[in-house]
Amino acid sequence: MSVIQRFDWHEEPQQLSPAWTLHKGRKTARCAVWSHQFGWELRLTVGAELLQSQVCRSQDALIETQEQWHAAMLKKGWATAPTSA
């Protein structure tokens, strides 16, 4: 089976843009979009810890996934503005 790769893949993932940032106490969660040879990769980190990642093959999947993650984090008490601990 042949898998089509992105035309602009440069052998190493590159961070393309932040999707969103949330805060809980002194912690900061970041969701960022990275390049991937088969689409885009979403990475959710808190500090230096990678909590979750997912490769999305379409822009619709990329948007839907980051929105789902954002909603789930808000339900767990994360906020858009820094809070005091």
C-alpha positions as CSV (number, residue, x, y, z in Angstrom):
1,M,0.0,0.0,0.0
2,S,1.3,3.4,-0.9
3,V,0.9,6.4,1.4
4,I,1.0,9.9,0.0
5,Q,3.3,12.2,1.9
6,R,3.0,16.0,2.2
7,F,4.7,17.9,-0.6
8,D,6.3,20.3,1.9
9,W,7.7,17.7,4.4
10,H,11.3,18.4,5.3
11,E,12.2,15.2,7.2
12,E,11.7,16.9,10.6
13,P,8.5,18.1,12.3
14,Q,8.3,21.9,12.7
15,Q,6.0,23.8,15.0
16,L,3.7,25.7,12.8
17,S,1.4,27.6,15.1
18,P,-0.1,27.6,18.6
19,A,-3.8,26.5,18.7
20,W,-4.6,27.7,22.3
21,T,-3.2,28.1,25.8
22,L,-5.1,27.4,29.1
23,H,-4.1,27.9,32.7
24,K,-4.9,26.1,36.0
25,G,-3.1,27.4,39.1
26,R,0.5,27.8,38.1
27,K,0.3,25.3,35.3
28,T,0.0,26.2,31.6
29,A,-1.4,23.8,29.0
30,R,-0.6,24.5,25.3
31,C,-2.0,22.9,22.2
32,A,0.2,23.5,19.1
33,V,0.1,22.5,15.5
34,W,3.2,20.7,14.1
35,S,4.1,19.6,10.6
36,H,3.8,15.9,10.0
37,Q,4.7,13.9,6.9
38,F,1.1,12.7,6.6
39,G,-0.8,15.9,7.6
40,W,-0.5,17.9,10.8
41,E,0.1,16.8,14.3
42,L,-1.6,18.4,17.4
43,R,0.4,18.3,20.6
44,L,-1.0,19.0,24.0
45,T,1.6,19.8,26.6
46,V,1.7,20.9,30.2
47,G,5.1,22.4,30.9
48,A,7.5,20.0,29.2
49,E,5.2,17.0,29.5
50,L,3.5,15.7,26.4
51,L,-0.1,14.7,27.4
52,Q,-1.5,13.9,24.1
53,S,-0.8,14.0,20.3
54,Q,-2.7,13.2,17.2
55,V,-2.0,13.3,13.5
56,C,-4.8,14.9,11.5
57,R,-5.0,14.3,7.8
58,S,-7.4,17.2,7.0
59,Q,-7.9,20.7,8.2
60,D,-11.4,19.8,9.3
61,A,-10.0,17.0,11.5
62,L,-7.4,19.4,12.8
63,I,-9.9,22.0,13.8
64,E,-12.4,19.5,15.3
65,T,-9.7,17.7,17.4
66,Q,-8.3,20.9,18.9
67,E,-11.8,22.1,19.7
68,Q,-12.6,18.8,21.4
69,W,-9.4,18.9,23.4
70,H,-10.1,22.6,24.4
71,A,-13.6,21.8,25.6
72,A,-12.4,18.8,27.6
73,M,-9.7,20.9,29.3
74,L,-12.3,23.6,30.2
75,K,-14.5,20.9,31.8
76,K,-11.6,19.8,33.9
77,G,-11.2,23.3,35.4
78,W,-8.7,24.9,33.0
79,A,-9.2,28.6,32.1
80,T,-8.2,31.0,29.4
81,A,-6.6,33.4,31.8
82,P,-4.0,32.7,34.5
83,T,-5.5,31.9,37.9
84,S,-3.9,32.2,41.3
85,A,-3.0,28.9,43.0
